[in-house]
Amino acid sequence: MQSVGKRRFVFGALALLLVLALLLTAAAFTADGVAEAAVLKQGSTGDKVREMQQKLKSWGYYDGSADGIFGSGTRSAVIYFQRVNGLSADGIVGTATAAALGMTLSGSSGTSSGTASSSGALKRGSTGDKVREMQRKLRSWGYYDGSADGIFGSATESAVKYFQRRNGLSADGIVGSATAAALGMTLSGSSGGSSGSAGGSVTSSDLNLLARVVYGEARGEAYVGQVAVAAVVLNRVESASFPNTIAGVVYQSGAFDCVADGQINLTPDSTAVKAAQDALNGWDPTYGCLFYYNPATATSAWMLSRPVKLAIGNHNFC
């Protein structure tokens, strides 16, 4: 009887140690900033929190330090970002918020490029019309020089990484929802980008007018900044709050400085024309912004009070 009691004691002790080990492992996993549900929340720490803080900081949602610690200040910034971007404002960074931030919650696998489901992503080995559409966009914008054959091979992967690096996205070579949005395309077959829809009905005069806005407002800016200005015009065309034509948006009273000072009448250069065409083809580096301004010269209190989503060159976009 005594030996049976000893065995029971040993087994009980071992079971207790196993439970403690599991609890310690779970605690360490959460402390690294990736909880069981693969979310970042108050109390999380690590590189993913730091990456998130850096993105929020660069877009004007967070003014703290990117220290990798998810505290109350970071939570407030996340809630602010979620409200502005139409997300559930719970202060927790799950797959939807991560997608809007252009980041993933795992280091090497899972929802790459911010897509909520890996089944919708385009990656090496994918084939079909969506791959072909992506290749055409990358080729027309100078990121890809191969054929649009609908086969996602190594050359296409390299082009995607190049595009992602140039546009501030996680350069993993996988086209999830964030990368697709930057390309002006969707991963499902049902709907397209907001500014891309304007491209099917525009005339040569529309293209010329849009190029003149780009030249008058953003010449001297980096190319992506010129495309961004054109994209804002097209986003307004698609918005119910603005006129529904390019001319109507451009000539709306007080809308653009280049109209007020006459620079709208300058002849655009080839870069401005190409930037306008790329925006018409669906490239929106602003992810849907309706306003932009130069913080060094802007004087409108209303404009300066707008939450900044991102900065490109000398312009803030909101």
C-alpha positions in Angstrom: 0.0 0.0 0.0 2.9 2.4 0.7 4.4 1.9 -2.7 1.0 2.6 -4.4 0.8 5.9 -2.4 4.3 6.9 -3.4 3.4 6.2 -7.1 0.3 8.3 -6.8 2.3 11.1 -5.2 4.9 11.0 -8.0 2.2 11.0 -10.8 0.4 13.9 -9.1 3.7 15.9 -8.9 4.5 15.2 -12.5 1.0 16.3 -13.6 1.3 19.5 -11.6 4.7 20.3 -13.2 3.2 19.6 -16.6 0.4 22.1 -16.0 2.8 24.7 -14.7 5.0 24.2 -17.8 2.0 24.7 -20.1 1.0 27.9 -18.3 4.5 29.3 -18.5 4.6 28.6 -22.2 1.3 30.3 -22.8 2.4 33.3 -20.8 5.6 33.6 -22.8 3.8 33.3 -26.1 1.4 36.1 -25.2 4.3 38.3 -24.0 5.9 38.1 -27.4 2.9 40.1 -28.7 1.1 37.3 -30.5 -1.6 35.8 -28.4 -3.4 32.5 -29.0 -6.0 34.4 -31.1 -3.1 36.0 -33.1 -4.0 39.6 -31.9 -2.0 42.5 -30.5 -3.6 44.1 -27.5 -2.8 46.1 -24.4 -0.1 44.2 -22.6 1.5 42.7 -25.7 5.1 43.4 -26.4 7.7 42.7 -29.1 8.7 43.5 -32.7 5.1 43.3 -34.1 3.9 45.9 -31.6 6.9 48.1 -32.6 6.1 47.7 -36.3 2.5 48.7 -35.6 3.5 51.7 -33.5 5.9 52.9 -36.3 3.1 52.7 -38.9 0.6 54.5 -36.6 3.3 57.1 -35.9 4.2 57.7 -39.5 0.5 58.2 -40.4 -0.2 60.7 -37.6 -2.3 58.5 -35.3 0.4 58.0 -32.5 2.9 60.4 -31.0 4.6 58.1 -28.5 7.7 56.1 -28.9 7.9 52.9 -30.9 9.1 50.9 -27.9 7.3 47.6 -28.6 5.1 47.9 -25.5 1.4 48.0 -26.1 0.3 50.4 -23.4 -2.7 52.7 -23.0 -1.3 55.3 -25.4 -0.9 52.7 -28.1 -4.4 51.4 -27.4 -5.8 54.9 -27.8 -4.0 55.3 -31.1 -5.3 52.0 -32.4 -8.9 53.0 -31.5 -8.4 56.3 -33.3 -7.1 54.5 -36.4 -10.0 52.0 -36.3 -12.6 54.8 -36.1 -11.1 56.7 -39.0 -10.9 53.6 -41.1 -14.4 52.2 -40.4 -13.2 49.3 -38.2 -14.5 48.0 -35.0 -12.9 50.4 -32.5 -12.0 47.9 -29.8 -8.3 48.8 -29.4 -7.3 45.3 -30.4 -5.2 44.6 -33.6 -6.7 41.5 -35.2 -6.5 40.5 -38.9 -8.8 43.3 -40.2 -6.9 46.1 -38.4 -3.6 44.6 -39.3 -4.7 44.5 -43.0 -5.6 48.2 -42.8 -2.2 48.8 -41.4 -0.5 46.8 -44.1 1.1 44.3 -41.8 0.8 40.7 -40.7 0.4 39.3 -37.2 2.8 36.4 -37.8 6.4 36.5 -38.6 6.6 34.0 -41.5 3.2 32.5 -42.1 -0.5 33.2 -42.0 -2.2 36.3 -43.3 0.5 37.8 -45.5 0.2 41.4 -46.8 -2.7 41.9 -44.4 -5.2 39.6 -46.0 -7.7 38.2 -43.5 -7.6 34.7 -45.1 -4.6 33.1 -46.8 -7.0 31.5 -49.3 -7.7 34.8 -50.9 -4.0 35.8 -51.3 -2.0 35.6 -54.5 1.4 34.1 -54.0 4.1 32.1 -55.8 2.4 29.2 -57.5 -1.0 31.0 -58.0 -2.4 31.1 -61.5 -5.4 32.7 -63.2 -7.0 36.0 -64.2 -6.2 37.8 -61.0 -2.5 37.0 -61.3 -2.7 38.3 -64.9 -4.4 41.5 -63.8 -1.7 42.0 -61.1 1.1 41.4 -63.6 -0.4 44.0 -66.0 -0.5 46.6 -63.3 3.0 45.9 -62.2 4.3 46.0 -65.8 2.5 49.2 -66.7 4.0 50.9 -63.6 7.5 49.7 -64.3 7.9 47.1 -61.6 7.7 44.0 -63.8 9.1 43.4 -67.3 7.8 39.8 -67.8 4.7 38.6 -69.7 1.2 38.8 -68.2 0.8 35.1 -68.4 -1.3 34.5 -65.3 1.4 32.4 -63.6 2.9 33.7 -60.3 6.5 32.6 -60.7 9.8 33.9 -59.2 10.0 37.0 -61.5 6.4 38.0 -60.5 7.3 37.5 -56.8 10.4 39.7 -57.2 8.2 42.4 -58.8 5.7 42.2 -56.0 8.4 42.6 -53.4 9.8 45.6 -55.3 6.3 47.2 -55.4 5.8 46.5 -51.7 9.1 48.0 -50.7 8.4 51.2 -52.7 5.0 51.6 -51.2 5.7 51.0 -47.5 4.2 47.5 -47.4 5.5 44.3 -45.8 7.8 43.0 -48.6 6.9 39.3 -48.4 6.1 38.8 -52.1 2.5 37.8 -51.3 -0.5 39.9 -52.5 -3.0 40.1 -49.7 -5.7 42.7 -49.2 -3.3 45.6 -48.4 -1.0 45.0 -51.4 -4.1 44.5 -53.6 -5.5 47.8 -52.4 -2.3 49.6 -53.2 -2.4 48.0 -56.7 -6.0 49.2 -57.2 -7.5 45.7 -57.4 -9.5 43.3 -55.3 -8.8 39.6 -54.7 -12.4 38.6 -55.4 -13.9 38.8 -58.8 -17.0 40.9 -57.8 -15.7 44.4 -57.4 -12.9 46.7 -58.3 -11.0 49.6 -56.8 -12.8 52.9 -56.3 -10.7 55.0 -58.6 -10.3 52.3 -61.2 -14.0 52.5 -62.1 -13.4 56.0 -63.4 -10.9 54.7 -65.9 -13.4 53.0 -68.1 -15.4 56.2 -69.0 -12.9 59.0 -69.1 -12.0 60.9 -72.2 -8.7 62.2 -73.5 -9.7 65.7 -72.2 -10.3 64.1 -68.7 -6.8 62.6 -68.8 -5.3 66.0 -69.8 -7.2 67.8 -67.1 -6.1 65.3 -64.5 -2.5 65.6 -65.7 -2.7 69.4 -65.4 -3.8 69.1 -61.8 -0.9 66.7 -61.1 1.5 69.1 -62.8 0.1 72.2 -61.1 -0.2 70.7 -57.6 2.7 68.1 -57.4 5.4 68.6 -60.0 8.7 68.1 -58.2 7.2 65.5 -55.9 8.3 61.8 -56.1 6.3 59.9 -58.7 4.2 58.1 -56.2 3.2 61.5 -54.7 2.1 62.7 -58.2 -0.1 59.6 -58.6 -1.5 60.2 -55.1 -2.7 63.6 -56.0 -4.5 62.2 -59.1 -6.0 59.5 -57.0 -7.5 62.0 -54.6 -9.3 63.7 -57.5 -10.7 60.3 -58.6 -11.6 59.3 -55.1 -13.7 62.5 -54.9 -15.4 61.6 -58.2 -16.5 58.3 -56.6 -17.6 60.0 -53.3 -21.2 61.1 -52.9 -19.9 64.2 -51.2 -18.3 65.6 -54.3 -19.2 66.2 -58.0 -19.3 63.0 -60.1 -17.0 64.1 -62.9 -13.3 65.0 -63.0 -14.0 68.5 -64.3 -16.6 69.0 -61.6 -14.2 68.0 -58.9 -11.3 70.0 -60.2 -13.2 73.2 -60.7 -15.2 73.0 -57.5 -14.8 76.4 -55.8 -11.7 76.5 -53.5 -10.9 72.9 -54.1 -7.4 73.2 -55.7 -4.8 75.9 -55.4 -3.6 75.3 -59.0 -7.0 76.4 -60.2 -7.0 79.6 -58.1 -3.5 80.6 -59.1 -3.8 79.7 -62.8 -1.2 76.8 -62.8 -4.0 74.5 -64.0 -3.4 76.1 -67.5 0.2 75.0 -67.7 1.1 72.2 -70.1 1.8 69.0 -68.1 5.0 67.0 -68.7 5.1 63.3 -69.6 5.5 62.3 -66.0 2.3 64.1 -64.9 0.5 62.5 -67.8 1.8 59.0 -66.8 0.9 59.6 -63.2 -2.7 60.6 -64.2 -3.0 57.5 -66.3 -1.7 55.2 -63.6 -4.3 56.7 -61.2 -7.0 56.1 -63.8 -5.8 52.5 -64.2 -6.5 52.0 -60.5 -3.3 52.8 -58.5 -4.2 54.6 -55.3 -1.2 55.1 -53.0 -3.5 57.0 -50.6 -5.9 54.1 -50.0 -9.0 56.2 -50.6 -8.1 59.6 -49.2 -10.2 62.6 -50.2 -7.9 65.4 -49.1 -4.2 66.4 -49.1 -2.2 69.4 -48.0 1.3 70.7 -47.5 1.8 71.1 -43.8 4.5 73.7 -44.4 2.2 76.1 -46.3 -1.4 75.1 -45.3 -3.3 77.8 -43.4 -6.8 76.3 -43.2 -7.6 75.4 -39.6 -10.2 72.9 -40.8 -7.8 71.1 -43.1 -5.0 71.1 -40.4 -7.5 69.5 -38.0 -8.1 66.5 -40.3 -6.6 63.2 -39.1 -3.6 62.4 -41.3 -3.7 58.9 -42.8 -0.3 59.0 -44.4 2.4 61.3 -45.7 3.9 61.1 -49.2 6.7 63.6 -49.9 5.6 67.1 -48.9 1.9 66.3 -48.7 -0.2 64.9 -45.9 -3.2 62.8 -47.0 -6.4 62.4 -45.1 
